[in-house]
Structures are given as C-alpha cells and as structure tokens.
Amino acid sequence: LSVSTVTPRKNHLRTLEAAEHLWREGVRFQLVFVSGYSSWDAFNDALARLRDEGRPVRVISEVDEDTLWEAYRLARCTVFVSLVEGFGLPAAESLSVGTPVVLTNYGSMAEIGAARETPRRGRRRLNVLYATQYRTRPPRFRIVVNDQALVTRDYAYFVENQLRRRLGLEGAPVIID
C-alpha cells in the first residue's frame, strides 16, 4: 500500500521497479496506490505496462477515512519512499495500526546519519534501518536499528538534538522509542 500524491518527488517509479523485481522472483502480492489523479506520464506509462503484463497493481483515487484506515489495517506493509520527506503522515498512520512501513534513507534520518559517524563495536556498526514520527503531541519517533546494544547514550542524545534542530522542535519534549 502506498498513500500519497503521485509526483516525481514521491519516488513512485522506484516503488513500481521494486514491485516488478519481487514479482519476477515469484513473490505474490498486490500493490495498491491510494492517490488522486496522476498527470505524471512516466508513472502512468509504467503503470499501464505493468497492468498489460498482468501485474496486480491498482490506483484508487478517492477513498473515505474508514476505507483508508481499513486499507492500512489490511496491508502487509506500506511503502513511503519519498525523496524529500524523511517523515510522513502515511508512515505514522500505518504504524499506528501495526502495519510495518518501508522507508528510504533520505530526508531527516539520512541527514542525521551524515552529520556524525555511527557507533561501532569491533566490526559491527550501528545502522538505522528506518525511522518515523508517529505522534505529534508530544513529538514521538520510532527509530529501528540493526543492534540496539550499539546505541550509546552519547549518540542517542546526538540524534535527539539533531531531530530537535532540523525539525524545529527546540524547547519541546521529544520521545524516541
């Protein structure tokens, strides 16, 4: 499930490419985009080609709130691979109903990672797998890493301070799970 407007910055062509790769490997699933009308030719052409090949991909242009929440609950996962936003409402909504989210390494978390080397122990290095903001009052973030034991107190404070600075949360309580 992918919920967003269809524009190049939302990276939907990459989602279609990844889905096509998985279908070729025999993974069975349906890809559903919940979005408004798309005038983006490259996306529409790729979508038409996949449909012509019999791939299970759909675009639903209008849904009410109840249907959207049911889609989040029924999805195996959601995909939020925008090239611009590092956090987004669809990811938070998906996580709020227990549906995992596939995110990119762009946006705020990529910027934070580039600002300072992550901790390591021997040959093991801390790797942020994904991050999302899933509440707003107070701001609450879920950050999933490859090995929780590699997170040092110093690095956790660094990430918290970077989130505050980059997202304009100075003076606000911030919770990171």
N, C-alpha and C positions, 0 to 999 in steps of 0.2 A: 504494500500500500504506500502510495506517495501522495501527500496532501500539500499542494501549493499551486501558485500560479505557474503557468508554463512560459518561461522565459529562459534565454541562454544562461543567465547567471545562476539559475536553479539547477543547472547541470543534468537535465533530464536525458540528454543524449547518452551520457555516461551510464545512467541507470538502465536505459534500453540495451546498451552494449553489454553490461554485466549480466542482465537477464538473458540475453541471447547466448552468451557464453555458458551460463548454467543450463539452459535448455538443451544446448548441444551436448553437454555432459550427461544428460538424462535426468536432471533434477526436474521434478514436476511441481509446478505452482502456477498461479495466475497472478499477473501483475496488473494492479488497478491504480490509475491516477485519478484523484479527485481534484478537479481544477475547472476553471472557467474555460471559455472558448480560447483556442490557441490559433494565432495567426502566424506562428513561427514555422516557416516552411520546412526547415531541416527536421524539426521534431515530427511534423505531420507526415513527411515523406518516410521517415524511419518507422513510424507507427504503421503506416499503410503497408510498407514492405513486410514487416513482421506479421501483420494480420494476413497478408496474402500467403505467407508461408505457414499459416495455421497456428501461429503462436497465440497463447491465451493472454492477450493484453487488451485492457479496456480503459476508456476515459469516461468518467462520469462528470458531467459539467455542473449539475445542480443537485445538491443534497440538503435535506433539513438537518438540524442539530442532532436529532435522535438517530437518524441514519448514519451520520458521520461517526458518532460515538459507537454505534454498533459495528461499523467497519473497523474502527480501531480495536475493538474487543475481539473481533473475529480474525484479524490479520495475524499471520505467523510472525511478521515483523513489519516495521515501517522503514522507509528509506528517505533520509533527509540529507542530500549531498550537495547543498548549495555551495557555490564558490565564494560567496560573500559572507553570509551569516554563519557564525560559529555556533550560535544557539538559536532555537526557534520554537515557536509555539507548537507546531505539529509534533516535534520530538517530545516536548513536555507532556502534551496530551496523550501521546502513545504510551509513554512510561507511566502516566497516572493510572492507566487501566491494566498495567502489567505486560504490555506488548513491547518487546525489545526494538531498538532503533539502530539502523545502520547510519553512521555519520561519517563525514570526511574529516581529514586532518587539516582543514582550512579554518580561517576565522580566528576567534579569540584563543582557542587552545593551541593552534599552530604558532601564533604569535608568542604566547607564553613560553612554549617549548623552545622557541628560537632564542629567547632572551637569556636563557641560562641552561647550561648542561644539566641533564637529569642525573640523579644519584645512581651510583653503581656499587656493587659488591662483587669483587673479583671480576669475572667476565659477564656477570648479569647486570644489565642496565634497566632502570625504570622506564617503562613505555606506557604512555597514556593511550588506552585503547579507544575510549570515547568519553565525551563529557557533554552534559546538557544541563540547562537550567530548567527545573521542573516546578518551581514555585516562585512567586514574586514577593510575597509579604510574609516573612522576610525573604530576601533572595536566597534560594536554596539550590545548590548544584549537586549533581551526582557525577563523580569522576571515577571511571573504572580503569584500573591499571593492571599490568601483567603480573605484578607481585607486590602485594600490599606491604610486605616486610621491607621493601626497598624505599618506601616513603619515609624520609627523615622529617623531623619536626621543622627544621630549617627550610626544607623545600616546600612543605605544606604551607608555612607562613608566606613564603615567596609567591606561591600560586594564589593564595588568598589575596595578597596585596596587589598582584597583577590584575586579578579579576576586578577588584575594587577600582583600581586606577583606569583600566581600559573600558569598564562598563559604567563609569560614573557613579560608583557606589560608596564613595568616601563618606564616612560617618554612619553608614547603615550597617546593621548586623548582617553578616553573611554566614551561611551554613553550608559546609561541604561534606557530603557523605562519601 
